[in-house]
Amino acid sequence: MLTVLKRPDYRLLFIGTSASIIGDTLLFLTLGIWVKDLTGSDGAAGLTMFFLGAPILLAPLAGMLVDRVKFRPFLIWANIGNAVVLLPLAFVSGPDTVWLIYLVAVLLGLGSILDSPALNGLLKLLLPEDLFVEANGATQTVKQGLRLVGPIAGAGIYLALGGFAVALIDAASFLVAAGAIALLKVRQSTREPRRSHWITEMTAGFRFIAAEGALRRAITGLFIAAAGLGAIEVIGFALNDKGLGMEPAFISVIVTVMGVGGLTGGVFAARFVKKVGELAAEAVGLFGLAVTFAVWAVPTLPGVLAAAVLGGLAIPVVMVADNTLIQKRSPHELIGRVSAACDLCYAVPQLASLATGALLVTIVDYRIILVVMAVLMTIAGAYMFGGRKLTSPAAPKVTVAEA
């Protein structure tokens, strides 16, 4: 990780992305708390996350757009746009203006599906391939570290100064990101005009994934895993209440312990991925999540906390390995569409799992759901491990034709 951070060009990008991550971490939980205070409804508060996530369905269109622009200026204006769309929150004053929070949530969700593929493309221009994994490790370290303090800090600022103050901090973080990216010196040739039907262009990312052996295996494995992972958002409350017999606030302890594991995993993930290869690393991470869920199905306080550390360690390993694989295997002209296609393949089963978990936890013993989640992680991990030679550090690079 230190190697990539020594590069002045990457340090600018790292400062920009870290700033926007900090702002978003402060804001996202705050939006739900704000809606809860205004309406008194848990359901209305929960809808905030739905509106943040729903734009992922437009990811293929976003990827097609990103592949037709220059990444650097696009990201500058995208971050400025993200700052501007927060301004309507100044007019939120009561239950009848909650729709403004939902509107901002949708717009931020749209911004996210544009930023992610463009950042992958810019990183591909900025760094040599052997540094992708370190850059992804650095980003995951920031994300996991902020899980420890971000939501609590955001809630504290909200209680002290109000929701719009948190929004202003997030807006400032986007402007910092835009300024840092504006200082980058990177060359990118003008994109070729579209020559195919727009549907053909939009689905090019999916077709490339289907033809590329390592990416196909990774995306299929994570699709299976995501079908179980989404349920963790609701199962965690049942584990805390029914399994451990703790007060609702104790779940913050579990999340914090998981965050400690995540921070550690973010620091060491790049080194591990380099050593074993992307698919093997993803497999190990999923096996770690399988053990976490299995232990949680037979809950004791020491076991739950120890497994939370393990689960926290596993998540950044999976994310670093997957992002690195996407960046390495995607051709420059398709990086936006491949990134967007991957995002969609993860998000749809995860959202379905979240909805299904919310329904099942009321009629099925939560321990059964945890066992099913552990089985899904094991299946996904075994499938990825079976293709580990596709990304073995010692193996020659696999081309689309060979895959």
N, C-alpha and C positions, 0 to 999 in steps of 0.2 A: 504493500500500500504506500509506503514511503517513497518508493521509486516514482510512481505516477504523480504524487503530490509535489515532487521536486520540479516538475515541468511548469513553467510560468503560465503557459496557455491553459493547461488543465486546471491549475489552481483557480484561475478566473471562473471557469465553468463550475468548478466545485463550490466556490463561494456563492455563485448565483443559484445553483440548484439547492444548496443547503439553506439559503435564505428562504426560498419559496417553500421548502419542506417545513421549516420552522413555522412560518406563517400559517400554512394549512393545518399543521398539527394543533396549533392553538385554536383555530377557528372551527374545525369540523364538529367536534363534540359540543362546542359552544352553541352552534346553530340549533342542535336538538334540545339543549337545556333552555334556550331562549323560547322555542316553541312550547315546551312543556310549561314554562312560567306563564306564558300568555294564554294558553288554552286549558291547562290542567289535564291534558290528555296524553297518556303514554303513546297511544296510537298515532296521534298527530305528530308527536316528537319523532317516533320511529319512521314516519314518512320522509323525514329530512334525509335519512340515509338512502332511502329509495330514490329520491329525486337526484341525489348526488351520483348514484350508480346507474340510473336508467340510461343516460346518454351513451353508455358503452355499446348499446345496440347499433349506434351509428359509426362505430369504429372503422368498418371497411371504407366508408365514405371519407372519414378523416384521413385514413392512410393514403387513399388515392390523392387527396388534396396535398398532403405533405410531400408526396413523391413528385409533385409538379412545381415545387417552390424551392428557393434557397433556404436552407435550414436556419442559418444565423439571423438574417433579417426577419424571417417568419417568427422565430422564438422571441425576438425583441418585441415585436408588435403583439404577439400572443400574451406575453407577460404584462404589457401595458394594458391590453384589453381585459385581462383577469383582474387588474387593479380597478379599472373603471367599473366593471360589473358589480363590484361590492358597494358602490355608492348608494344604490336604492335602499340599503339597510338603514340609512340615516332616517328614513321615513317610517320605519316600523314603530308603531306606538300602541298597538292593542291587538286583540284577537282578530279584528277585521282586516289587519294588515299582515297576517301571517303568510298570505300568498306571496308577499315580497321576499320572504325568507326562502320559500320554495322556489321562486323564480331564480334567485341568486344561486341556490343549490344546483339547479339545472344548468345554469350558465357556467358555473365552476366545473361541473361534470363534463360539459362540452370542452372547456379549456383543457381539462386533464387528458381527454382522448386525443387532442391535437398535440399537446406538449410531449407526451411520452414517445411517440414514434419520431418526432422531430429531434428530440434529445438523443435518441439512439443513432439517428443519421448524423448529427453533428459530432457525436463521439467517434463515430466511424471515420469521419474526415480528420478529426483532431489527433487521434492516437494510432500508433502501430498496433497490430492485432494482439501482440503478446502482452499489452498493457490493459486490454479491455477488462480482464478479470479483476485487476487491481482497482480500476476505476469503479466497477460495480461493487466491489467490497467496501470501498470508501463511502459510497452512497448508502449502502445498507447499514453501515456503522452509524451514520447520522440518523437514519430512519429509526433504527432499533433503540439508539440512545434517547431519542426524543419520546419514545413510548414511555420512558420512565418519568418524564417531567412535563411533557407538552400538554396533555389533557388537563392535568391538575393546574398548571400555570394558566391555561386558557380559562378554566372555570374560575380561578381566583381573580383574574383581570375582569371577567364578566361580572362577578359579584361586586367588585370594587368600583368599576367604571362604566359597566354596561356593555351590551353586545356590540354596539357600533365602534367602541374603542378597540375591541378585538379585531373587528373588520378592518379598521384603519392600520393596525399593525400588520395584518395579512397583506393589505394593499401596498404598504411600504416594502414588504418582503418581495413582492412581485416587481416593484420598481428597482430594487437592488439587483434582482436577477436580470432584469432587462439591461441595466447599466453594465453589469459584469460581462454579459454576453456581447454587448456593443463594443467592448474593449478588445474582444478576441480578434485575432488576425488569422483568418482561415479562408482559403480559396475554394470555390465550388463552381463548376461549370454550369452554364445555363441548361436547364432541363429540356429534353426533346419534347416537341408537341405531341399530344395524344394522337395515336394513329389507329386505335381499335375502338370498338364499341365500349361505351362507358361501363357496362356490366362486365365485360371482359377485363377492362382495366381494374375495376373495383375488386374482382375476385382473384386477381393475379397472385396475391399473397397466399391465399388458400391453396392455389394450384402449386405454387413453389414448395410450400410445406409438404404437400402430398408427395412430391417428387424427390424431396431431399431426405435421405434415410434417417439421419440423426435427429433433425427437427421433427420429422413425422413421429418418431418414437417418443421424443420429449413431450410434444404437445398432446399426444394420445394419453401418455401416462399422467400428465398434469390435469387433463380433462377428467380422468377417472378420480384422481385425488380431490379435485375441486368439488366433485359431486358429494364429498363427505365434509370437506373443510368448512363450507359455509355454515353448517349446523353448529359450529363451535360458538357462534355468537349467542345462541340461545341455550345450548347445553351447559355452558359455563355457569349460568345462573342456577340451573337445577343441581349441578355438581356442588355448588357452594351451599345451597339451601338444604336439599334433600340428602346429599351425600355426606357433607361435613357438619351440617346443622349449624352453620354460621349465619350471622346477620348479613343482610345484603351488602353492606359496606365492605365486608371482608373480601369480596371479589377483587377489589382494588389491590389487595395484597398479592393475590394470585397473578394478576396482570403485571404487577411490578416485578415479581420474581421471574416471570416469563421474560420481561423486558431485560433483566440482568443477563439471562441466557442469550437473548437476542443480541445484546451489545457485544458480548463475548464472541458469539458466532459471526457477527459482522466483521470483527477484527481479524479473525483467523480463516474466514471462508475462502478468501482468494488463494491463500497458500494451499488449502486442502483441495480446491478445484484444480489448481495447477498440477498437483501431485497425482490425482487419480483420474482426471478428465471430467467433462461436464455431466455426462449421463450417469456415471458411477457416483458422482457427488450428489446428484439429485436423488438417486436411489437410496443412498445412505441417509439423506435428510428425510425422505419419506418413511424409511424404516424407523427413524427416530420419532417421528410423529405417531407411527403405529404403536410403538411402545408407550408413548405418552398417553394415548387414548385408552390403551389396555389397562394401564395402571390406574387411570382415573375411573375405570369401570369397577374397580374394587377399592373405593376411596378410604384412605387414612390421611391425616394431615401431613405427616412427613412424606408419604408417597406422592400425594398430590403436588406438593411444593417441589420435590425432587424432579418429578416428571414435567413440571412446568418449566424448570430450567432446561431440561432436555429438549422440550418442544421449542423453547425460545432459541436454543442453539441451532436446531434443525432448519427453521424457517429461512434465515438469511443464506444458509448454504444452498438451499433450493433456489432461492431468488437470484443469487449471484451466478450460479451455474447456468440457469435458464437464460438470463439476460446476456451472458457472455456467449452462449451458443447462438442465440438469435443474431447478435452483432457479428460474430465470426462467419456464420454461414450465409447470411443474407447479402445478395449483391447490392451495390450502392444504389442502383436505380429502383430497387424494390424494398428497401429497408423500412420505409414508412408503412407500406401495405402488409409486409410480413409481421411487423411489430403489432399493428392494429389487429390483424387476424389472430395472432396469439392472445392478445388481450381479450378479444371476444370469446375465444375458445375456453379461456379460464373463467371469465365473468359469468357466462350464462349458466353453467352447472353450479357455480358457487351461489348465485342468486336463487336458483331453484332449490339448492340444498338448504339455504337459509329459510326460505318459505316453508319447505317440507319439515324442517326441524322444528320450526315454531308451531306447526300443526301437530306433529307426532309427539312432542314432549308433553302435551296435555293428555294423551291417551295411551302412551307407551312408556314403560320404565326407561328413564334416561340412560341407564346402564346398557340396555340393549342397543340403543342408538350409538353409544360410544364404542361398543364391540363392532357394530357395522362400520363405523368410521375407521376403526383400526384395521379391519379386513380390507377396506378400500385402499387405505394407505399401503398395506402390504402387497396387494395385487399391483398397484401402480408402481411401487418400488421394484418389485420383481420384474415387471415388464421392462422398466428402464435398465435395470442391472443386466438383463439379457442382451441388451444392445450396447453395453459399455465399450466394446471394442471400436464402435463407430467414432468415439471421441477419446480414445486412449491417447495419452500424450506421446506414446512411442509409435503410434500408427500413422500412416500417411493420410493426408487430408482426403476426405471423401468428396467427390464431385457429384453434381446432380445426376449425371449420366450413370455413374457407378452405383449410386444409391438406388 
